[in-house]
Amino acid sequence: MLDRHVFLVGPMGVGKSTIGRVLASELNVPFYDTDRVIESRTGADIPWIFDMEGEEGFRLRETGVLQDLVAEPPCVIATGGGIVTKPANCELMSQGLVCYLTASVEQLVERTSRDKKRPLLQVDNPREKIIEILAARDELYRGVADVRLNTDRFSPKAAVAEILAQLP
């Protein structure tokens, strides 16, 4: 029985949503993806929110969703890649188990290359942007993480098995 939330953090394209769904199924608890909750509540997709409200507006929405989700019974929560940029979010997540999912730059570029719904990667050189984002956020991810897992060499099921092995 899960006694606290499990948060999946890490850069975009690392597999938080895919792994989160499988993990929640294994634990028989609800699964939430903060980005999908934001879209469902606003009736707009993430790129539109970024266009209309900027990244700061999006981050405010993200914090509101996270506050609501931590009030729910224990569940698995896949977060947006930038959630760690707000100290209040890190404080909220510290109440649960935080898994930092990592992957090589090559994997992240490959996994995000055809996805046009990632506003921060709609630039001339997405690979360079991924490197820049990782440099800015890696220390934040490490600071909040209880568990770290590189997803390069794992299928989602194998990654979930690794996370389950580290749950108390």
C-alpha positions as CSV (number, residue, x, y, z in Angstrom):
1,M,0.0,0.0,0.0
2,L,1.4,3.4,-1.0
3,D,1.6,5.7,1.9
4,R,2.8,8.9,0.1
5,H,2.8,10.4,-3.4
6,V,5.5,9.4,-5.9
7,F,6.6,12.3,-8.1
8,L,8.5,11.8,-11.3
9,V,10.8,14.7,-12.2
10,G,13.2,15.2,-15.0
11,P,13.7,16.8,-18.4
12,M,11.1,16.6,-21.2
13,G,11.3,13.4,-23.1
14,V,12.7,11.3,-20.3
15,G,9.6,9.1,-20.0
16,K,7.9,10.5,-16.9
17,S,4.3,10.1,-18.3
18,T,4.9,6.6,-19.8
19,I,6.7,5.3,-16.7
20,G,4.2,7.0,-14.4
21,R,1.2,5.3,-16.0
22,V,2.9,1.9,-15.6
23,L,4.0,2.6,-12.1
24,A,0.5,3.7,-11.0
25,S,-1.0,0.6,-12.5
26,E,1.5,-1.6,-10.6
27,L,0.8,0.2,-7.4
28,N,-3.0,0.3,-8.1
29,V,-3.2,4.0,-7.5
30,P,-4.3,7.0,-9.6
31,F,-1.9,8.6,-12.1
32,Y,-1.8,12.3,-12.9
33,D,0.3,14.2,-15.4
34,T,0.5,17.8,-14.3
35,D,0.6,19.1,-17.9
36,R,-2.5,17.1,-18.8
37,V,-4.4,18.3,-15.7
38,I,-3.5,21.9,-16.7
39,E,-4.8,21.3,-20.2
40,S,-8.0,19.7,-18.9
41,R,-8.7,22.5,-16.5
42,T,-8.0,25.3,-19.0
43,G,-9.4,23.7,-22.1
44,A,-6.2,24.8,-23.9
45,D,-2.9,23.1,-24.8
46,I,0.4,23.9,-23.2
47,P,1.8,25.8,-26.3
48,W,-1.3,28.0,-26.3
49,I,-0.9,28.8,-22.5
50,F,2.8,29.6,-23.1
51,D,1.8,31.9,-26.0
52,M,-0.9,33.7,-24.0
53,E,0.6,33.8,-20.5
54,G,4.3,33.1,-21.0
55,E,6.3,30.6,-19.0
56,E,5.6,32.5,-15.7
57,G,1.8,32.2,-16.2
58,F,2.2,28.5,-17.0
59,R,4.4,27.9,-13.9
60,L,1.7,29.6,-11.7
61,R,-0.9,27.2,-13.1
62,E,1.5,24.3,-12.5
63,T,2.0,25.2,-8.8
64,G,-1.8,25.4,-8.4
65,V,-2.3,21.9,-9.9
66,L,0.5,20.5,-7.8
67,Q,-1.0,21.9,-4.6
68,D,-4.4,20.3,-5.5
69,L,-2.8,16.9,-6.3
70,V,-0.8,16.7,-3.1
71,A,-4.1,17.1,-1.2
72,E,-5.4,13.9,-2.9
73,P,-4.7,10.4,-1.5
74,P,-1.3,8.9,-2.5
75,C,-0.9,8.7,-6.2
76,V,1.8,8.8,-8.9
77,I,2.4,12.3,-10.4
78,A,4.4,13.0,-13.5
79,T,5.5,16.6,-13.5
80,G,6.5,19.1,-16.1
81,G,10.2,19.4,-16.7
82,G,10.4,22.9,-15.2
83,I,8.4,22.2,-12.0
84,V,11.7,22.2,-10.0
85,T,12.3,25.9,-10.9
86,K,9.9,27.0,-8.2
87,P,11.1,26.3,-4.6
88,A,7.4,26.1,-3.5
89,N,7.0,23.1,-5.8
90,C,10.1,21.4,-4.5
91,E,8.8,21.9,-0.9
92,L,5.4,20.3,-1.9
93,M,7.1,17.3,-3.5
94,S,9.4,16.7,-0.6
95,Q,6.4,15.3,1.2
96,G,6.5,12.3,-1.1
97,L,9.1,10.1,-2.9
98,V,10.7,12.0,-5.7
99,C,12.2,10.0,-8.6
100,Y,14.6,11.9,-10.9
101,L,14.5,10.2,-14.3
102,T,17.5,11.0,-16.5
103,A,18.5,10.2,-20.1
104,S,21.3,11.0,-22.4
105,V,21.1,14.2,-24.5
106,E,20.9,12.0,-27.6
107,Q,17.9,10.1,-26.2
108,L,16.1,13.3,-25.2
109,V,16.7,14.8,-28.7
110,E,15.4,11.6,-30.4
111,R,12.4,11.3,-28.1
112,T,11.3,14.9,-28.5
113,S,12.2,15.5,-32.1
114,R,8.8,15.0,-33.6
115,D,6.8,16.6,-30.8
116,K,5.6,20.0,-31.6
117,K,3.8,20.5,-28.3
118,R,6.9,21.4,-26.4
119,P,7.1,25.2,-26.4
120,L,10.7,25.4,-25.1
121,L,12.0,23.3,-28.0
122,Q,10.4,25.3,-30.8
123,V,13.8,26.8,-31.6
124,D,16.4,26.5,-34.3
125,N,18.6,24.1,-32.4
126,P,16.6,21.9,-30.0
127,R,19.7,19.8,-29.0
128,E,21.4,23.0,-27.8
129,K,18.3,24.0,-25.9
130,I,18.1,20.6,-24.2
131,I,21.7,20.9,-23.1
132,E,21.0,24.4,-21.8
133,I,17.9,23.2,-19.9
134,L,19.8,20.3,-18.3
135,A,22.6,22.6,-17.2
136,A,20.1,24.9,-15.5
137,R,18.0,22.2,-13.9
138,D,20.1,19.2,-13.1
139,E,21.2,20.5,-9.7
140,L,17.5,21.3,-8.9
141,Y,16.4,17.8,-9.9
142,R,19.2,16.2,-7.8
143,G,18.3,18.4,-4.8
144,V,14.7,17.2,-4.6
145,A,15.3,13.6,-5.6
146,D,15.2,10.6,-3.3
147,V,15.8,8.2,-6.2
148,R,17.7,8.7,-9.5
149,L,17.3,6.5,-12.6
150,N,18.7,6.7,-16.1
151,T,16.0,5.6,-18.5
152,D,18.4,5.1,-21.5
153,R,18.8,1.4,-20.9
154,F,15.4,0.6,-19.4
155,S,12.0,-0.2,-21.0
156,P,9.2,1.4,-19.1
157,K,8.4,-1.9,-17.2
158,A,12.0,-2.3,-16.3
159,A,12.3,1.3,-15.1
160,V,9.2,0.7,-12.9
161,A,10.7,-2.4,-11.5
162,E,13.8,-0.4,-10.5
163,I,11.6,2.3,-8.8
164,L,9.5,-0.3,-7.0
165,A,12.6,-1.9,-5.7
166,Q,13.5,1.4,-4.1
167,L,10.2,2.1,-2.5
168,P,10.1,1.7,1.3
